[in-house]
């Protein structure tokens, strides 16, 4: 297929490279053109505008920062929806509130195109390997049309309902993940006086009810961070978690309830970001929490 990708941050570039390897012709566009470099080096063409991207593609995938970015990329004078989009397929993969996705699906439908929302579970590594978890919101026709392409990006596709349902599930999935990094750091501060080797300690937690899938999968990196070693570039950083936590709280309040644990975690992450830790990867958060605690 001719596929356009708007939004070439870490995940957008990884998805572009995966689809190029699957044999698709990929065109990319980003509001900051320099961020398309990795995709272009992998063989993607560069569009001058979002409108050009939409016009030249059969399917358009968007991975954008927030609702404001979606509004700008889709609805600006040279945005995606100003291109020739009738009959085309849009796959929207950002992490935003459900209302944002529902409104976008309606706007796309009015122009004779189809939209599937599919925020994903997973980071850059799974994206490159086509092993993401897709959380889909779509009607029957759009879902069936998008399914072959989604199967090349995702190891599991979970259809959660109509537009907006995928966003709801993504916020729910990300909540315990963000809370875990803070909670695990606090647990490490409690265990610090034992003087155990970090890798031994992390592997022990991974084998108990105090561990999670993310800890099992990234135990070595978490241990490296606790030992003060380099863990490589961030794949899902603290500031991104802050954005998601704020979105969760906004969504809950719009429904008339609070998320006290998420709110407490956001407060801790806000303080960490103010202390210059906003760009650290999730695997480094526990080490920072131990340092913050002053545990000896």
Long-range contacts (C-beta under 8 A, 24 or more apart in sequence): 1-25, 1-58, 1-59, 1-149, 2-27, 2-56, 2-57, 2-58, 2-59, 3-27, 3-57, 3-58, 3-59, 3-60, 3-61, 3-149, 4-28, 4-29, 4-47, 4-53, 4-54, 4-56, 4-57, 4-59, 4-60, 4-61, 5-29, 5-39, 5-44, 5-53, 5-60, 5-61, 5-62, 5-63, 6-30, 6-50, 6-53, 6-60, 6-61, 6-62, 6-63, 6-64, 6-73, 6-80, 7-62, 7-63, 7-64, 7-65, 7-69, 7-73, 7-94, 8-35, 8-36, 8-38, 8-39, 8-63, 9-35, 9-63, 9-65, 10-123, 10-124, 10-235, 11-63, 11-93, 11-120, 11-123, 11-124, 11-127, 12-39, 12-63, 13-38, 13-39, 14-124, 14-127, 14-128, 15-61, 15-63, 15-93, 15-127, 15-153, 16-42, 16-44, 17-42, 17-128, 18-127, 18-128, 18-129, 18-130, 18-152, 18-153, 19-152, 19-153, 20-44, 22-130, 22-152, 27-53, 27-56, 27-57, 28-53, 29-53, 31-69, 31-72, 31-73, 49-78, 50-74, 50-76, 50-78, 50-79, 50-80, 50-82, 50-83, 51-78, 51-79, 51-80, 51-82, 51-83, 52-83, 53-80, 53-83, 54-80, 54-81, 54-82, 54-83, 54-84, 54-85, 54-88, 55-83, 55-84, 55-85, 57-88, 58-88, 58-89, 59-88, 59-89, 59-90, 59-91, 59-146, 59-149, 60-85, 60-88, 60-89, 60-90, 60-91, 61-90, 61-91, 61-92, 61-93, 62-90, 62-91, 62-92, 62-93, 62-94, 63-93, 63-94, 64-94, 65-94, 65-243, 66-94, 66-96, 66-243, 66-247, 67-96, 67-97, 67-100, 69-94, 70-94, 70-96, 70-100, 70-104, 74-104, 74-107, 75-107, 81-107, 81-108, 81-111, 85-111, 85-112, 85-113, 86-111, 86-112, 86-113, 87-112, 87-113, 88-113, 88-114, 89-113, 89-114, 89-115, 89-116, 89-142, 89-145, 89-146, 90-114, 90-115, 90-116, 91-115, 91-116, 91-117, 91-118, 91-146, 91-149, 91-150, 92-116, 92-117, 92-118, 93-117, 93-118, 93-119, 93-120, 94-119, 95-119, 95-167, 95-170, 95-171, 95-174, 95-243, 95-244, 95-247, 96-167, 96-247, 97-167, 97-171, 97-247, 97-250, 97-251, 97-254, 98-137, 98-164, 98-165, 98-167, 98-168, 98-251, 99-164, 99-254, 100-167, 101-137, 101-163, 101-164, 101-166, 101-167, 102-163, 102-164, 104-163, 105-163, 105-164, 114-141, 114-142, 114-145, 114-146, 115-142, 115-163, 116-142, 116-143, 116-145, 116-146, 116-150, 117-163, 117-164, 117-165, 117-166, 117-167, 118-146, 118-150, 118-154, 118-157, 118-166, 119-166, 119-167, 119-169, 119-170, 120-153, 120-154, 120-170, 121-170, 121-173, 123-235, 123-236, 124-235, 125-235, 126-155, 127-153, 130-154, 130-155, 131-155, 133-157, 133-158, 134-158, 134-166, 135-160, 135-166, 135-169, 135-170, 135-173, 136-160, 136-165, 136-166, 137-161, 137-162, 137-163, 137-164, 137-165, 137-166, 137-167, 137-168, 138-162, 138-163, 138-166, 139-163, 168-251, 171-244, 171-247, 171-248, 171-251, 174-241, 174-244, 174-248, 175-245, 175-248, 175-259, 175-262, 176-212, 177-212, 177-214, 177-241, 177-282, 178-241, 178-244, 178-245, 178-262, 178-265, 178-269, 179-261, 179-262, 179-265, 180-212, 180-214, 180-215, 181-241, 181-282, 181-285, 181-286, 182-265, 182-268, 182-269, 182-285, 182-289, 184-210, 184-215, 184-222, 184-285, 184-286, 184-289, 185-285, 185-286, 185-287, 185-288, 185-289, 185-290, 185-292, 185-293, 186-289, 186-293, 188-226, 188-286, 188-287, 188-289, 188-290, 188-295, 189-289, 189-290, 189-293, 189-295, 190-295, 192-290, 192-295, 192-296, 193-295, 193-296, 198-222, 198-223, 198-224, 198-226, 198-227, 199-223, 199-227, 201-226, 202-226, 214-282, 218-283, 221-281, 221-283, 222-283, 222-286, 222-287, 224-283, 225-283, 225-284, 225-286, 225-287, 226-286, 226-287, 226-290, 228-287, 231-281, 231-283, 231-284, 233-281, 234-279, 234-280, 234-281, 234-284, 235-281, 235-282, 236-281, 236-282, 237-278, 237-279, 237-280, 237-281, 237-282, 238-269, 238-272, 238-273, 238-277, 238-278, 238-279, 238-280, 238-281, 238-282, 238-285, 239-273, 239-278, 239-279, 241-269, 241-282, 242-266, 242-269, 242-270, 242-273, 242-278, 245-269
